[in-house]
Amino acid sequence: MPASSTHVPALPAMGVDILLRALFKRPQHPLPDSLPELASSYRLDGLPLDDIARYRAAFGFEGQHVPLTWWYLLAQRAHLATMLAPGFPFRIVGLVHMDNALRVFQEPAPGQPLLIDTVLRLLPPSSSGALRCMLDTTGYSDGVPVFGCTSTYLIRRGSRSSAKQEESVLPQGAPLTQWTLGVGAGRRYAQLSGDWNPIHLTRWSARLMGMRAPIIHGMHTLASACAALERSAGRHALAIDCRFRAPVALGSTAALSFDAVSGEFVVAAAGKPAVTGSVTLA
C-alpha cells in the first residue's frame, strides 16, 4: 500500500549536488553480504510536461502520451536518493545497470501529484561471488498505481574463474531500423535526464572513470528502441523488460531487430547484442 503523502519529501532533482554526493560516497568497511530492505517515499507535485515533450521529440515518440521509458527518469531519481541514504553501505560509482522492467498502468492528469515508493533489496551473492541489488519503484496517483519500475544493479563482479557463462538463446527477429550515435549523444541525453555520469560524456571524462571510451546510457538505447517499436506498430508500449548485455560506444551504429509474434527485440552494436528484451504494445 502506498504511504500517505503527508510530510513526504519532494523527489530530489538530478543535479550537481546529488551527482557529487554519488561520486564521493564512500563504502562502509567491512562490506556486508546482506542488509535489511531499504524503503523510501518521495512526492512529485506534477508531471514536468515541457521536459516530457522534449524527451518525446529527442527520441521521435509520436503523439502526446508520456513515453514508457520516460518513467525511468523518475525512478532513477528515487533510486539514487535511496542509495545515498546511510543504510546503503556500497559505493555508487561503478554500479552497473544490468536489467530493467517498466510498466505503465495509467497516465495521471496534468498537475496531479504522484507518490513514488521504492524498496531496495540486496540479492544473495551468486555462486561466483557477484553481488547485486534490486530496486522496485511504484508511482501512485490518489493511491492508484501509475507506473512500475524494477531495476537490478551490479555492485560487485564475481570471480571470472568460477563464473558460468550465461546460456540462453537470444531472441531473433527481422531488422527494423538503425541509428548512429553522435559524439555529443551522451551530453544531449544528460540534458534530458539529468544523468551527468562522466562515462557518458567525453573521452577524457570517461578515461578519468577508468573507461577506454565514452558509452551511451543504457536507457538511451532502450528509449531509442522503444520509440522505433512504437512507430513501427502504431501503438504505445505498455510494458518492456530488458537486459543490458554490452555497452554501446559513442560514435557507433546500433541496429534494432524485432519479432512481432513473440514481442522480443535485440539492439546490436559492434557485432554483438547490446540490449535484449520484450515489449508489450497496447
C-alpha positions in Angstrom: 0.0 0.0 0.0 1.3 3.5 -0.8 2.3 5.7 2.1 0.4 8.9 2.9 1.8 11.9 1.1 1.7 14.0 4.3 5.2 15.2 5.1 6.7 13.1 2.3 9.8 14.9 1.0 10.0 16.1 -2.6 11.6 13.9 -5.2 15.3 15.1 -5.4 16.3 16.6 -8.7 19.1 15.1 -10.7 21.6 18.0 -10.4 25.2 18.8 -9.5 24.7 18.3 -5.8 23.3 14.8 -6.0 25.9 13.9 -8.6 28.8 15.0 -6.3 27.3 13.1 -3.4 27.1 10.0 -5.5 30.7 10.4 -6.8 32.2 10.9 -3.4 30.1 8.5 -1.3 32.5 6.2 0.5 31.7 2.5 1.2 31.5 1.1 4.7 34.1 -1.4 5.8 33.7 -4.3 6.0 31.1 -4.6 3.3 28.2 -6.8 4.2 26.7 -9.6 2.0 23.3 -8.9 3.3 21.3 -6.0 4.7 17.7 -5.2 5.6 15.3 -3.8 3.0 15.6 0.0 2.5 12.4 1.8 1.7 11.8 5.4 0.7 8.9 7.6 -0.4 9.0 10.9 -2.3 6.4 13.2 -3.8 6.2 14.8 -7.2 3.8 17.7 -7.3 3.0 17.3 -11.0 4.4 16.0 -14.3 7.0 18.2 -16.0 5.1 18.5 -19.3 7.8 20.6 -21.0 10.5 18.1 -20.1 8.4 15.2 -21.3 7.7 17.0 -24.7 11.5 17.5 -25.1 12.0 13.8 -24.4 9.4 12.8 -26.9 11.0 15.0 -29.6 14.5 13.8 -28.9 13.6 10.1 -29.5 10.8 10.5 -32.0 7.9 9.3 -29.9 4.7 10.2 -31.7 1.5 11.5 -30.0 1.1 13.3 -26.7 1.5 10.4 -24.3 4.1 10.0 -21.6 6.7 7.6 -23.2 7.1 4.4 -21.2 10.8 4.8 -20.9 10.4 8.4 -19.5 9.1 7.0 -16.3 12.6 5.6 -15.6 13.8 9.1 -15.1 11.6 9.5 -12.1 12.5 6.0 -10.8 16.2 6.8 -11.3 16.0 9.8 -9.1 14.3 7.8 -6.4 16.9 5.0 -6.8 19.8 7.4 -6.4 18.3 9.1 -3.4 17.6 5.7 -1.8 21.2 4.6 -2.4 22.6 7.8 -0.9 21.0 7.0 2.4 23.3 5.8 5.2 21.7 2.4 5.2 23.2 1.6 1.7 26.8 0.8 2.5 28.2 0.5 -1.0 29.8 2.9 -3.4 27.5 4.2 -6.1 30.2 5.0 -8.6 30.9 1.8 -10.6 27.4 0.3 -10.2 26.3 -1.4 -13.4 22.7 -1.3 -14.6 22.0 -4.9 -15.5 18.3 -5.1 -16.4 15.2 -3.1 -16.2 11.4 -3.7 -16.3 8.9 -0.9 -16.8 5.1 -1.0 -16.6 2.6 1.8 -17.2 -0.9 1.4 -15.7 -2.5 4.8 -16.3 -1.5 8.3 -17.2 -2.2 10.9 -14.5 -3.9 14.1 -15.2 -1.6 17.2 -15.7 -0.8 18.7 -12.3 -1.8 15.5 -10.5 0.7 14.8 -7.7 2.5 11.5 -7.5 3.7 9.5 -4.6 6.8 7.5 -5.5 7.7 4.5 -3.3 10.9 2.5 -3.6 12.1 -0.7 -1.9 15.8 -1.7 -2.2 16.7 -5.3 -1.7 20.2 -6.8 -1.7 20.1 -10.1 -3.6 22.1 -13.1 -2.3 25.6 -13.4 -3.7 25.8 -15.6 -6.8 27.9 -18.7 -6.9 30.7 -16.6 -8.5 30.6 -14.0 -5.7 28.8 -11.4 -7.7 26.6 -9.1 -5.6 23.5 -7.3 -6.9 20.8 -5.1 -5.6 17.2 -4.7 -6.9 15.1 -1.6 -6.6 11.3 -1.8 -7.0 9.7 1.6 -7.6 6.0 2.3 -8.0 4.4 5.7 -8.7 0.9 6.3 -7.3 -1.8 8.9 -8.1 -4.5 9.1 -5.5 -3.5 5.6 -4.3 -3.8 4.0 -7.8 -0.6 2.7 -9.5 0.6 4.8 -12.4 3.9 3.2 -13.3 6.2 0.5 -12.0 10.0 0.1 -12.5 12.2 -2.7 -11.3 15.9 -2.3 -11.9 18.9 -4.6 -11.0 22.3 -3.1 -10.5 25.6 -5.0 -10.2 27.5 -4.0 -7.1 30.5 -6.4 -7.2 31.6 -8.6 -10.0 32.1 -12.3 -9.4 35.2 -14.3 -10.0 35.8 -15.0 -13.7 37.3 -18.4 -12.9 34.1 -19.5 -11.2 31.5 -17.5 -13.1 29.5 -19.5 -15.6 28.7 -18.1 -19.0 25.0 -17.4 -19.4 23.5 -20.0 -21.6 20.5 -18.5 -23.4 19.0 -18.4 -26.8 19.0 -14.8 -27.9 15.7 -13.6 -29.5 15.6 -13.5 -33.3 13.7 -11.0 -35.4 13.5 -9.0 -38.6 15.7 -5.9 -39.0 13.6 -2.9 -38.1 15.9 0.2 -38.1 19.3 1.5 -37.1 20.8 4.7 -35.8 24.2 6.2 -35.4 25.3 7.9 -32.2 27.0 11.2 -32.5 29.9 12.1 -30.1 27.5 14.5 -28.3 24.7 12.0 -27.8 25.7 11.4 -24.2 25.7 15.1 -23.3 22.3 15.6 -25.0 20.8 12.7 -23.1 22.3 14.1 -19.9 20.4 17.3 -20.6 17.2 15.4 -20.8 17.7 13.1 -17.9 20.0 14.9 -15.5 22.3 11.9 -15.5 25.8 13.5 -16.0 27.8 10.4 -15.3 31.3 11.2 -16.7 31.5 7.8 -18.5 28.8 9.0 -21.0 30.1 12.5 -21.8 33.6 12.8 -23.4 36.6 10.7 -24.0 38.7 12.4 -21.3 35.9 12.2 -18.6 35.3 8.5 -19.4 39.0 7.8 -19.1 39.0 9.5 -15.7 36.5 6.9 -14.6 38.5 4.0 -16.0 36.7 3.7 -19.3 38.6 3.4 -22.6 35.9 5.5 -24.4 32.6 7.1 -23.6 29.5 4.9 -23.9 25.8 5.9 -24.3 23.4 5.5 -21.4 21.7 2.1 -21.5 18.3 3.8 -21.1 19.1 6.0 -24.2 19.4 2.8 -26.2 16.2 1.4 -24.7 14.3 4.6 -25.4 15.5 4.7 -29.0 14.3 1.1 -29.4 11.0 1.8 -27.7 10.3 4.8 -29.9 11.1 2.8 -33.0 8.9 -0.1 -32.0 6.0 2.2 -31.3 6.4 4.0 -34.7 6.5 0.6 -36.5 3.5 -0.8 -34.7 1.5 2.4 -34.5 0.8 1.6 -30.8 2.1 2.7 -27.5 4.3 0.4 -25.3 2.7 -0.6 -22.1 5.5 -2.8 -20.7 9.1 -3.5 -21.5 11.6 -5.9 -20.0 15.3 -5.7 -21.0 18.8 -6.8 -20.2 21.8 -4.6 -20.8 24.3 -7.0 -22.3 27.1 -4.9 -23.6 28.0 -1.1 -23.7 27.4 0.9 -26.8 30.2 3.3 -27.6 29.5 6.9 -28.8 30.1 7.1 -32.5 28.9 3.6 -33.2 25.8 2.3 -35.0 23.1 0.4 -33.3 20.6 -1.9 -35.2 17.2 -3.0 -33.9 15.6 -6.3 -34.8 12.1 -7.3 -33.7 10.0 -10.4 -33.7 6.4 -9.2 -33.8 5.0 -12.6 -32.9 6.9 -13.0 -29.6 7.4 -9.3 -28.9 11.1 -9.9 -28.4 13.8 -7.4 -29.7 17.5 -7.1 -30.0 19.6 -4.0 -30.2 23.1 -4.9 -31.6 26.2 -2.8 -31.9 29.8 -3.7 -32.9 28.6 -7.1 -34.0 27.1 -8.3 -30.7 23.9 -7.9 -28.7 23.8 -4.8 -26.6 20.2 -4.8 -25.3 17.7 -7.7 -25.5 14.2 -7.8 -24.2 10.5 -8.0 -24.9 7.8 -5.4 -25.3 4.0 -5.4 -24.8 2.2 -3.0 -27.0 -1.3 -1.5 -26.5 
